[in-house]
């Protein structure tokens, strides 16, 4: 018989919703950049080589889900990662990448 976990359905639903938002290469890249430093939409767009409007749409989705937070600093709005699990997901991806590289060397 399978072991049943005690994770409430609501938690699983919220987690799935967050993972859906992060399940996009550009959004993962945005988290990767923002986990190192807070940036404006313009600076993020410049680093990603994308139009500011496109980056802004991704940021708004992530912010609406509670993954990012924005803070006004004078005329600028800076974004940063709010949800610690975002960085944990990237750590998991990095760990998986390292394991794949080790396996290929054998």
Secondary structure, 3 states (H helix, E strand, C coil): CCCCCCCCHHHHHHHHHHHHHHCCHHHHHHHHHHCCCCEEHHHHHHHHCCCHHHHHHHHHHHHHCCCEEEEEECCEEEEEECCHHHHHHHHHHHHHHHHHHHHHHC
